[in-house]
């Protein structure tokens, strides 16, 4: 499924003892059959992916049995190939 990138978010990806800032990509789409909207966030990234987001769309694989289970395809980002 293709989702429209809505931005990047700075998140805390560290543990209680060693905090570290990270970034996530946020994207949205709508199920064409049910018209239900979905919001997706990538796994934390060590850098701001904003400069690498070309075109405003990203691929997301969704578990048809449970749409809460998904994977955002970030292989195009440096170091994620």
C-alpha positions as CSV (number, residue, x, y, z in Angstrom):
1,X,0.0,0.0,0.0
2,X,1.2,3.5,-0.8
3,X,0.9,6.1,2.0
4,X,1.3,9.8,1.9
5,X,4.2,11.1,4.0
6,X,2.9,13.7,6.4
7,X,6.3,14.5,8.0
8,X,9.0,13.4,10.3
9,X,8.9,13.3,14.1
10,X,11.6,13.5,16.7
11,X,11.1,10.7,19.2
12,X,13.0,9.3,22.2
13,X,14.4,5.9,21.3
14,X,16.6,5.3,24.4
15,X,16.3,3.3,27.5
16,X,15.7,4.7,31.0
17,X,19.4,5.0,31.6
18,X,20.7,6.1,28.2
19,X,18.4,8.4,26.3
20,X,19.0,9.1,22.6
21,X,17.1,11.2,20.2
22,X,15.8,9.5,17.0
23,X,13.4,10.3,14.1
24,X,10.4,8.6,12.6
25,X,8.6,9.0,9.4
26,X,4.8,9.5,9.7
27,X,2.5,8.6,6.8
28,X,-1.3,8.3,6.3
29,X,-3.6,6.5,3.9
30,X,-7.2,5.5,3.6
31,X,-8.6,2.0,3.0
32,X,-10.4,2.3,-0.3
33,X,-13.1,-0.3,0.7
34,X,-14.0,0.9,4.2
35,X,-12.7,4.5,3.9
36,X,-11.1,4.0,7.3
37,X,-8.0,6.2,7.8
38,X,-4.7,4.8,8.9
39,X,-1.6,6.5,10.4
40,X,1.8,4.7,10.2
41,X,5.1,5.5,11.9
42,X,8.5,4.0,10.9
43,X,10.8,2.3,13.3
44,X,13.1,4.9,14.9
45,X,15.9,6.2,12.7
46,X,19.2,7.6,13.9
47,X,18.9,10.7,11.6
48,X,16.3,13.0,10.2
49,X,15.0,11.3,7.1
50,X,13.3,14.4,5.8
51,X,15.9,15.3,3.1
52,X,15.6,11.8,1.6
53,X,11.8,11.7,1.3
54,X,11.2,12.4,-2.4
55,X,7.8,12.4,-3.9
56,X,5.8,12.4,-0.7
57,X,4.8,8.7,-0.8
58,X,6.2,5.6,1.0
59,X,5.4,1.9,0.7
60,X,3.8,0.2,3.8
61,X,3.1,-3.5,4.1
62,X,0.0,-4.2,6.2
63,X,-1.1,-7.5,7.8
64,X,-4.6,-8.0,6.3
65,X,-5.7,-9.9,9.4
66,X,-4.6,-7.0,11.7
67,X,-3.8,-3.6,10.2
68,X,-2.1,-2.5,13.4
69,X,0.7,-4.8,12.3
70,X,2.6,-3.1,9.5
71,X,6.1,-2.5,8.2
72,X,7.2,0.8,6.5
73,X,9.7,0.2,3.7
74,X,12.7,2.5,4.6
75,X,15.3,0.5,2.5
76,X,15.8,3.6,0.2
77,X,17.3,5.6,3.1
78,X,21.1,5.7,3.6
79,X,22.3,2.8,5.8
80,X,19.0,0.9,5.6
81,X,19.6,-1.0,2.4
